[in-house]
Amino acid sequence: MINVFNKIRKQLLDENKTGRYLKYAIGEIVLVMIGILLALQVNNWNQNRALKKEELKIMKSLHQEFSENLVKFDKVYKIHFK
């Protein structure tokens, strides 16, 4: 793939077609930028997904702890006010 781009670049420079070469160079820069932005977006998506998974895990743990504490409280409450 890179060889194809190198051939096009060399051919345009050899033929002194500076205008076309500049358009080609700008197009190549835009493609690289799009690739980088796409990679960043995928990375952000994966990080957000991992954070939500961790948040859900913590919330379940808190819910379980709260339920256990409620049961303990009920037992102590019954003992003191019986």
Residue, then its C-alpha position, 0 to 999 in steps of 0.5 A: m500500500i505504501n509502495v503505491f503512494n510512493k510511486i504516485r508521489k515520485q511520478l507527480l514530482d518527476e512530471n513537475k506537476t506541483g499543483r497535483y502533488l500538493k493536492y495529493a499531499i493534502g489528501e494524504i495528510v487528511l487521511v492520516m488525520i482521519g485515521i488518528l481521530l478514528a483511533l482516538q474515538v475507539n480508544n475513548w469508547n473502550q475506556n468509557r465501556a470499561l468505566k461503566k463496567e467498573e461502576l456497575k461492579i461497585m454499585k452491585s457491591l454497595h447494594q449488597e453491603f447495604s442489604e447486609n447492613l439492613v439485615k444486621f440493623d433489623k436484628v439489633y433493633k428487634i433485640h433492643f426494642k423487644 
